[in-house]
Amino acid sequence: MSTKPRIAIIGDFPIGLINEQYKDIKSANAKWMHTFFQSLQDVEQFEFHWIMLDKAYKTRNYFQYQGHHFYVLPGARLTIGLYTAYLYDRIQIWKCLKSIKPNLVHSWGTERSFGLAAKDFSGKKLLSAQGILTAYKQRGPISAFERKQSLYEKGTFRAMNMVTAESPWALERIKEIAPNVNSRLWEYAADASFLSEERKLTKSPSCLLAGSRAPIKNVDLAIQAFSSSSLQHVTLYVAGQDKPADKKYPDNIIFLGYLTREKIKEYLGKVWALVHPSLADSCPNIVKEARIIGVPAIVTRDCGAKQYVEHLKSGCVVEPNNLEQFIQAVQVVTSNEETSLQMGSYGVDFCRKALSVDTMRTTILDIYNYILKESQK
């Protein structure tokens, strides 16, 4: 057995990207975890074990890939898990951790069982927060499932040796929930393939909105804004959603349905701006991707990615749910091609460095070493 410190990483790893056998796993959708995995390929200091769950499997599956260890464990249905405090999932993870004997458990998010499973672990543990559900429900409507799930957040945060968040906004929200938690900023890298996308703007002004119909994303505000006479000369492309059959929309609002990552890049390369009017968001990937390409973004002050948008220089930061401010911001950013190109390029070098794989890897290795060193005191 290797004498290297063992790091067990629990989360929704998109395992199908490295092993064709698992391409149909529905729960493994955290694409940024694949970028994280790639960032660790040349790290010799630690032995890495990746743990994920899927209800389609009845027994533990294991394989090795590029020196890393992967485990696919049987998992319960989400609703059953939620109302049983994820007991089945936690037992499966506990058994796996018992066999691995990790020096540190690194779990991802409080939206499912991963944070609670790390909380069960008696050794050193790190949680990387995703959505901050407690903050979300304070700022807008979320599902009954998410409201129930948010009740686990405070206890989970407090049980960790450290909690990381990917934006200053998210760190502030964590401190509101658990003031004494040891927390640190750790930003997930944006997909480096977006760096190669060139901006070739559409002939007439256009914007992209990408995301789900979840009320917290506040898509209806954008629809209302682009339906107004003030913005009917600007096309809004809505990615990730099909056009609702029971409603009529003006011709300048185009629903694109689900888009591949390649198609997302293509649209980001040609729109004049990205719009993201969320009521609360820890740090949406689409804003990061837009900014490393050099696309100006319009976000709200309760959007974690606002640290990559300098107001009136690389986009606009507006008040959540303020329709007039949102409309004015779109008018400013799409006033002419030169404005869009200049605003998009402003601060892009900073964004690319902050969102690079090197920065992500350096920061997390420093965090691992810090936690493990603390355990020796």
PARO-968088 format. One record per residue (C-alpha): residue in one letter; x, y, z. Coordinates in nm, 3 decimals, always signed. Each point is the difference from the previous one (the first is absolute). Layout:
REM PARO-968088
{node "a",{X,Y,Z}}
...
END
This chain:
REM PARO-968088
{node "m",{+0.000,+0.000,+0.000}}
{node "s",{+0.124,+0.350,-0.082}}
{node "t",{+0.136,+0.209,+0.286}}
{node "k",{-0.128,+0.322,-0.158}}
{node "p",{-0.279,+0.186,+0.182}}
{node "r",{-0.334,-0.117,-0.139}}
{node "i",{-0.262,+0.253,-0.105}}
{node "a",{-0.356,-0.130,-0.043}}
{node "i",{-0.209,+0.231,-0.219}}
{node "i",{-0.380,-0.046,+0.017}}
{node "g",{-0.219,+0.165,-0.262}}
{node "d",{-0.185,-0.013,-0.332}}
{node "f",{+0.302,-0.081,-0.214}}
{node "p",{-0.092,-0.028,-0.374}}
{node "i",{+0.157,-0.342,-0.016}}
{node "g",{-0.125,-0.071,-0.351}}
{node "l",{+0.263,+0.244,-0.132}}
{node "i",{+0.278,-0.240,+0.103}}
{node "n",{-0.174,-0.338,-0.020}}
{node "e",{-0.251,-0.076,-0.274}}
{node "q",{-0.164,-0.266,+0.217}}
{node "y",{-0.148,+0.273,+0.220}}
{node "k",{-0.110,+0.248,-0.267}}
{node "d",{-0.368,-0.036,+0.094}}
{node "i",{+0.035,+0.083,+0.369}}
{node "k",{-0.255,+0.278,+0.049}}
{node "s",{+0.118,+0.128,+0.338}}
{node "a",{+0.356,+0.071,-0.114}}
{node "n",{-0.044,+0.344,-0.157}}
{node "a",{+0.257,+0.227,+0.170}}
{node "k",{+0.213,+0.075,-0.305}}
{node "w",{+0.235,+0.221,+0.202}}
{node "m",{+0.110,-0.309,+0.195}}
{node "h",{+0.148,-0.143,-0.318}}
{node "t",{+0.209,+0.316,-0.036}}
{node "f",{+0.102,-0.046,+0.364}}
{node "f",{+0.102,-0.359,-0.070}}
{node "q",{+0.206,+0.113,-0.300}}
{node "s",{+0.176,+0.258,+0.217}}
{node "l",{+0.121,-0.276,+0.233}}
{node "q",{+0.147,-0.226,-0.267}}
{node "d",{+0.362,+0.096,+0.067}}
{node "v",{-0.034,+0.017,+0.380}}
{node "e",{+0.216,-0.270,+0.158}}
{node "q",{-0.032,+0.114,+0.360}}
{node "f",{-0.336,-0.165,+0.072}}
{node "e",{-0.195,-0.316,-0.086}}
{node "f",{-0.346,+0.094,-0.128}}
{node "h",{-0.322,-0.200,+0.046}}
{node "w",{-0.319,+0.124,-0.171}}
{node "i",{-0.338,-0.111,+0.137}}
{node "m",{-0.338,+0.049,-0.169}}
{node "l",{-0.351,-0.145,+0.036}}
{node "d",{-0.263,-0.118,-0.245}}
{node "k",{-0.331,-0.171,+0.064}}
{node "a",{+0.043,-0.219,-0.311}}
{node "y",{+0.274,-0.205,+0.172}}
{node "k",{-0.063,-0.269,+0.260}}
{node "t",{+0.362,-0.072,+0.091}}
{node "r",{+0.322,+0.197,+0.023}}
{node "n",{+0.189,+0.047,-0.328}}
{node "y",{+0.374,+0.077,+0.003}}
{node "f",{+0.265,+0.079,-0.258}}
{node "q",{+0.327,+0.189,-0.034}}
{node "y",{+0.074,+0.268,-0.257}}
{node "q",{+0.324,+0.193,-0.042}}
{node "g",{+0.110,-0.091,+0.351}}
{node "h",{-0.326,+0.112,+0.164}}
{node "h",{-0.253,-0.230,+0.168}}
{node "f",{-0.372,+0.018,-0.082}}
{node "y",{-0.298,-0.144,+0.184}}
{node "v",{-0.361,-0.002,-0.118}}
{node "l",{-0.226,-0.085,+0.293}}
{node "p",{-0.371,-0.089,+0.009}}
{node "g",{-0.213,+0.295,+0.106}}
{node "a",{-0.358,+0.062,+0.107}}
{node "r",{-0.254,+0.211,-0.186}}
{node "l",{+0.034,+0.368,+0.086}}
{node "t",{-0.341,+0.036,+0.163}}
{node "i",{+0.047,-0.312,+0.213}}
{node "g",{+0.347,+0.120,+0.091}}
{node "l",{-0.119,+0.343,+0.102}}
{node "y",{-0.269,-0.126,+0.238}}
{node "t",{+0.229,-0.261,+0.158}}
{node "a",{+0.297,+0.238,+0.045}}
{node "y",{+0.168,-0.197,-0.283}}
{node "l",{+0.060,-0.294,+0.232}}
{node "y",{+0.046,-0.254,-0.281}}
{node "d",{+0.244,+0.219,-0.192}}
{node "r",{+0.195,+0.084,+0.313}}
{node "i",{+0.038,-0.366,+0.092}}
{node "q",{+0.128,-0.080,-0.350}}
{node "i",{+0.253,+0.284,+0.016}}
{node "w",{+0.100,-0.088,+0.357}}
{node "k",{+0.079,-0.358,-0.106}}
{node "c",{+0.205,+0.124,-0.293}}
{node "l",{+0.193,+0.248,+0.214}}
{node "k",{+0.065,-0.272,+0.256}}
{node "s",{+0.173,-0.207,-0.270}}
{node "i",{+0.196,+0.297,-0.141}}
{node "k",{+0.110,+0.140,+0.339}}
{node "p",{+0.052,+0.354,-0.135}}
{node "n",{+0.203,+0.266,+0.176}}
{node "l",{-0.246,+0.263,-0.122}}
{node "v",{-0.354,-0.010,-0.139}}
{node "h",{-0.090,+0.274,-0.249}}
{node "s",{-0.374,+0.020,-0.068}}
{node "w",{-0.188,+0.217,-0.251}}
{node "g",{-0.316,+0.187,+0.083}}
{node "t",{-0.284,-0.017,+0.252}}
{node "e",{-0.274,-0.063,-0.256}}
{node "r",{+0.026,-0.379,+0.034}}
{node "s",{+0.153,-0.256,+0.234}}
{node "f",{+0.368,+0.084,-0.055}}
{node "g",{+0.039,+0.261,+0.272}}
{node "l",{-0.184,-0.216,+0.253}}
{node "a",{+0.219,-0.298,-0.089}}
{node "a",{+0.311,+0.210,+0.064}}
{node "k",{-0.153,+0.115,+0.327}}
{node "d",{-0.022,-0.368,+0.106}}
{node "f",{+0.372,-0.050,-0.062}}
{node "s",{+0.204,+0.014,+0.322}}
{node "g",{+0.316,+0.139,-0.161}}
{node "k",{+0.090,+0.320,-0.185}}
{node "k",{-0.267,+0.132,-0.235}}
{node "l",{-0.043,+0.278,-0.251}}
{node "l",{-0.322,+0.116,-0.164}}
{node "s",{-0.010,+0.196,-0.326}}
{node "a",{-0.331,+0.182,+0.001}}
{node "q",{-0.210,+0.020,-0.316}}
{node "g",{-0.336,+0.170,+0.028}}
{node "i",{-0.064,+0.166,+0.338}}
{node "l",{-0.362,-0.107,+0.039}}
{node "t",{-0.061,+0.191,+0.324}}
{node "a",{+0.094,+0.323,-0.176}}
{node "y",{-0.203,-0.093,-0.307}}
{node "k",{-0.323,-0.050,+0.194}}
{node "q",{+0.050,+0.338,+0.167}}
{node "r",{+0.018,+0.171,-0.340}}
{node "g",{-0.251,-0.177,-0.216}}
{node "p",{-0.225,-0.302,-0.049}}
{node "i",{+0.166,-0.341,+0.001}}
{node "s",{-0.154,-0.347,-0.013}}
{node "a",{-0.136,-0.178,+0.307}}
{node "f",{+0.278,-0.256,-0.050}}
{node "e",{+0.267,+0.271,+0.015}}
{node "r",{-0.160,+0.165,+0.304}}
{node "k",{+0.013,-0.331,+0.183}}
{node "q",{+0.356,-0.058,-0.113}}
{node "s",{+0.108,+0.342,+0.127}}
{node "l",{-0.068,-0.113,+0.357}}
{node "y",{+0.314,-0.217,-0.017}}
{node "e",{+0.233,+0.286,-0.094}}
{node "k",{+0.085,+0.158,+0.334}}
{node "g",{+0.092,-0.326,+0.173}}
{node "t",{+0.198,-0.119,-0.299}}
{node "f",{+0.202,+0.321,-0.025}}
{node "r",{+0.076,-0.004,+0.372}}
{node "a",{+0.127,-0.360,-0.010}}
{node "m",{+0.274,+0.070,-0.254}}
{node "n",{+0.366,+0.085,+0.055}}
{node "m",{-0.046,+0.243,-0.286}}
{node "v",{-0.268,+0.110,-0.244}}
{node "t",{+0.093,+0.148,-0.338}}
{node "a",{-0.218,+0.216,-0.223}}
{node "e",{+0.056,+0.120,-0.354}}
{node "s",{-0.087,+0.367,+0.052}}
{node "p",{+0.027,+0.268,+0.269}}
{node "w",{-0.381,+0.023,-0.012}}
{node "a",{-0.031,-0.369,+0.090}}
{node "l",{+0.258,+0.033,+0.279}}
{node "e",{-0.204,+0.283,+0.153}}
{node "r",{-0.314,-0.215,-0.009}}
{node "i",{+0.181,-0.292,+0.167}}
{node "k",{+0.120,+0.230,+0.278}}
{node "e",{-0.359,+0.115,+0.055}}
{node "i",{-0.108,-0.362,+0.045}}
{node "a",{+0.299,-0.125,+0.204}}
{node "p",{+0.204,+0.302,+0.122}}
{node "n",{+0.284,-0.203,+0.154}}
{node "v",{+0.066,-0.227,-0.295}}
{node "n",{+0.353,-0.005,-0.142}}
{node "s",{-0.063,+0.106,-0.360}}
{node "r",{+0.206,+0.087,-0.305}}
{node "l",{-0.052,+0.110,-0.357}}
{node "w",{+0.069,-0.272,-0.255}}
{node "e",{-0.109,+0.072,-0.355}}
{node "y",{-0.072,-0.281,-0.246}}
{node "a",{+0.176,+0.043,-0.332}}
{node "a",{-0.198,+0.079,-0.311}}
{node "d",{+0.027,-0.241,-0.291}}
{node "a",{+0.325,+0.099,-0.175}}
{node "s",{-0.150,-0.085,-0.341}}
{node "f",{-0.206,+0.321,+0.025}}
{node "l",{+0.324,+0.199,-0.030}}
{node "s",{+0.028,-0.086,-0.369}}
{node "e",{-0.342,+0.140,-0.093}}
{node "e",{+0.025,+0.322,-0.201}}
{node "r",{-0.263,+0.271,+0.022}}
{node "k",{-0.179,+0.054,-0.331}}
{node "l",{-0.308,+0.200,+0.085}}
{node "t",{-0.341,-0.042,-0.158}}
{node "k",{-0.095,+0.283,-0.235}}
{node "s",{-0.266,+0.132,+0.235}}
{node "p",{+0.020,+0.012,+0.382}}
{node "s",{-0.053,-0.330,+0.177}}
{node "c",{+0.031,-0.149,+0.349}}
{node "l",{+0.019,-0.350,+0.143}}
{node "l",{-0.175,-0.127,+0.312}}
{node "a",{+0.089,-0.355,+0.107}}
{node "g",{-0.154,-0.193,+0.287}}
{node "s",{-0.302,-0.178,+0.135}}
{node "r",{-0.354,+0.124,+0.061}}
{node "a",{+0.054,-0.015,+0.377}}
{node "p",{-0.162,+0.318,+0.144}}
{node "i",{+0.325,+0.099,+0.173}}
{node "k",{+0.159,+0.041,-0.346}}
{node "n",{-0.254,+0.277,-0.067}}
{node "v",{-0.037,-0.077,-0.370}}
{node "d",{-0.342,+0.169,-0.001}}
{node "l",{+0.165,+0.338,+0.066}}
{node "a",{+0.213,-0.040,-0.312}}
{node "i",{-0.303,-0.109,-0.203}}
{node "q",{-0.192,+0.305,+0.120}}
{node "a",{+0.291,+0.230,-0.079}}
{node "f",{+0.055,-0.128,-0.354}}
{node "s",{-0.375,+0.005,-0.064}}
{node "s",{-0.006,+0.373,+0.066}}
{node "s",{+0.013,+0.253,-0.282}}
{node "s",{+0.336,+0.123,+0.139}}
{node "l",{+0.177,-0.327,-0.091}}
{node "q",{-0.193,-0.146,-0.290}}
{node "h",{+0.292,+0.086,-0.230}}
{node "v",{+0.221,-0.237,+0.207}}
{node "t",{-0.026,-0.376,-0.049}}
{node "l",{-0.003,-0.212,+0.315}}
{node "y",{+0.116,-0.360,-0.044}}
{node "v",{-0.122,-0.218,+0.287}}
{node "a",{+0.211,-0.316,+0.040}}
{node "g",{-0.091,-0.298,+0.213}}
{node "q",{-0.377,+0.034,-0.042}}
{node "d",{-0.260,-0.088,-0.258}}
{node "k",{-0.261,+0.257,-0.092}}
{node "p",{-0.304,-0.038,+0.228}}
{node "a",{-0.292,-0.115,-0.212}}
{node "d",{-0.260,+0.197,+0.193}}
{node "k",{+0.151,+0.347,-0.048}}
{node "k",{+0.071,+0.239,-0.284}}
{node "y",{+0.324,+0.195,-0.024}}
{node "p",{+0.121,+0.279,-0.227}}
{node "d",{+0.217,-0.099,-0.295}}
{node "n",{+0.319,+0.132,+0.161}}
{node "i",{-0.011,-0.270,+0.273}}
{node "i",{+0.128,-0.333,-0.133}}
{node "f",{-0.003,-0.318,+0.210}}
{node "l",{+0.286,-0.233,-0.092}}
{node "g",{-0.073,-0.298,+0.224}}
{node "y",{+0.289,-0.209,+0.130}}
{node "l",{+0.338,+0.095,-0.145}}
{node "t",{+0.326,-0.194,+0.004}}
{node "r",{+0.311,+0.167,+0.141}}
{node "e",{+0.118,+0.060,-0.357}}
{node "k",{-0.322,+0.180,-0.085}}
{node "i",{+0.019,+0.209,+0.316}}
{node "k",{+0.347,+0.111,-0.108}}
{node "e",{-0.128,+0.081,-0.346}}
{node "y",{-0.276,+0.225,+0.133}}
{node "l",{+0.228,+0.169,+0.253}}
{node "g",{+0.235,+0.081,-0.284}}
{node "k",{-0.264,+0.189,-0.196}}
{node "v",{-0.232,+0.168,+0.251}}
{node "w",{+0.061,+0.356,+0.113}}
{node "a",{-0.051,-0.083,+0.368}}
{node "l",{-0.093,-0.269,+0.248}}
{node "v",{-0.293,+0.071,+0.233}}
{node "h",{-0.040,-0.179,+0.332}}
{node "p",{-0.275,+0.166,+0.211}}
{node "s",{+0.000,-0.254,+0.287}}
{node "l",{-0.142,+0.086,+0.339}}
{node "a",{+0.281,-0.200,+0.162}}
{node "d",{+0.283,-0.209,-0.145}}
{node "s",{+0.327,-0.112,+0.158}}
{node "c",{+0.209,+0.030,-0.317}}
{node "p",{-0.159,-0.115,-0.327}}
{node "n",{+0.234,-0.167,-0.248}}
{node "i",{-0.155,+0.175,-0.298}}
{node "v",{+0.116,+0.340,+0.129}}
{node "k",{+0.354,-0.130,+0.047}}
{node "e",{+0.000,-0.145,-0.351}}
{node "a",{-0.129,+0.322,-0.150}}
{node "r",{+0.263,+0.209,+0.173}}
{node "i",{+0.300,-0.214,-0.101}}
{node "i",{-0.118,+0.022,-0.361}}
{node "g",{-0.029,+0.375,+0.037}}
{node "v",{-0.379,+0.040,+0.003}}
{node "p",{-0.146,+0.278,+0.218}}
{node "a",{-0.252,-0.124,+0.258}}
{node "i",{-0.301,+0.150,+0.172}}
{node "v",{-0.045,-0.153,+0.345}}
{node "t",{-0.166,+0.093,+0.328}}
{node "r",{+0.171,+0.093,+0.324}}
{node "d",{-0.116,-0.337,+0.139}}
{node "c",{+0.184,-0.190,-0.270}}
{node "g",{+0.329,-0.143,+0.127}}
{node "a",{+0.174,+0.053,-0.333}}
{node "k",{-0.036,+0.375,+0.033}}
{node "q",{+0.370,+0.010,+0.098}}
{node "y",{+0.073,-0.053,-0.371}}
{node "v",{-0.223,+0.288,-0.110}}
{node "e",{+0.107,+0.357,+0.067}}
{node "h",{-0.303,+0.224,-0.030}}
{node "l",{-0.007,+0.200,-0.326}}
{node "k",{+0.345,-0.131,-0.092}}
{node "s",{-0.042,-0.373,-0.067}}
{node "g",{-0.375,-0.014,+0.025}}
{node "c",{-0.256,+0.113,+0.256}}
{node "v",{-0.096,-0.097,+0.355}}
{node "v",{-0.364,+0.076,+0.075}}
{node "e",{-0.241,-0.042,+0.288}}
{node "p",{-0.188,-0.331,-0.001}}
{node "n",{-0.352,+0.024,-0.143}}
{node "n",{+0.046,+0.361,-0.113}}
{node "l",{-0.148,-0.007,-0.349}}
{node "e",{+0.090,+0.357,-0.092}}
{node "q",{+0.365,-0.040,+0.104}}
{node "f",{+0.022,-0.325,-0.195}}
{node "i",{-0.141,+0.159,-0.315}}
{node "q",{+0.237,+0.296,+0.028}}
{node "a",{+0.297,-0.234,+0.048}}
{node "v",{-0.087,-0.191,-0.318}}
{node "q",{-0.036,+0.328,-0.188}}
{node "v",{+0.345,+0.114,+0.117}}
{node "v",{+0.185,-0.322,-0.081}}
{node "t",{-0.169,-0.046,-0.340}}
{node "s",{+0.009,+0.365,-0.104}}
{node "n",{+0.254,-0.077,-0.275}}
{node "e",{+0.253,-0.267,-0.101}}
{node "e",{+0.300,+0.195,+0.124}}
{node "t",{-0.148,+0.032,+0.349}}
{node "s",{-0.071,-0.372,+0.017}}
{node "l",{+0.352,-0.093,-0.116}}
{node "q",{+0.174,+0.249,+0.230}}
{node "m",{-0.203,-0.096,+0.305}}
{node "g",{+0.055,-0.368,-0.069}}
{node "s",{+0.376,+0.038,-0.019}}
{node "y",{+0.021,+0.209,+0.317}}
{node "g",{+0.151,-0.204,+0.284}}
{node "v",{+0.010,-0.318,-0.205}}
{node "d",{+0.361,-0.080,+0.098}}
{node "f",{-0.095,+0.015,+0.367}}
{node "c",{-0.295,-0.232,-0.061}}
{node "r",{+0.209,-0.250,-0.193}}
{node "k",{+0.263,-0.018,+0.274}}
{node "a",{-0.251,-0.025,+0.284}}
{node "l",{-0.196,-0.270,-0.185}}
{node "s",{+0.298,-0.200,-0.123}}
{node "v",{+0.070,-0.365,+0.074}}
{node "d",{+0.336,+0.100,+0.149}}
{node "t",{-0.167,+0.233,+0.250}}
{node "m",{-0.257,-0.264,+0.093}}
{node "r",{+0.263,-0.269,+0.050}}
{node "t",{+0.241,+0.220,+0.199}}
{node "t",{-0.274,+0.118,+0.235}}
{node "i",{-0.149,-0.343,+0.075}}
{node "l",{+0.339,-0.160,+0.061}}
{node "d",{+0.078,+0.280,+0.243}}
{node "i",{-0.332,-0.069,+0.176}}
{node "y",{+0.066,-0.375,+0.017}}
{node "n",{+0.345,+0.056,+0.145}}
{node "y",{-0.134,+0.254,+0.251}}
{node "i",{-0.271,-0.235,+0.132}}
{node "l",{+0.233,-0.300,+0.019}}
{node "k",{+0.270,+0.204,+0.169}}
{node "e",{-0.250,+0.125,+0.258}}
{node "s",{-0.080,-0.362,+0.085}}
{node "q",{+0.362,-0.056,+0.101}}
{node "k",{+0.002,+0.277,+0.263}}
END
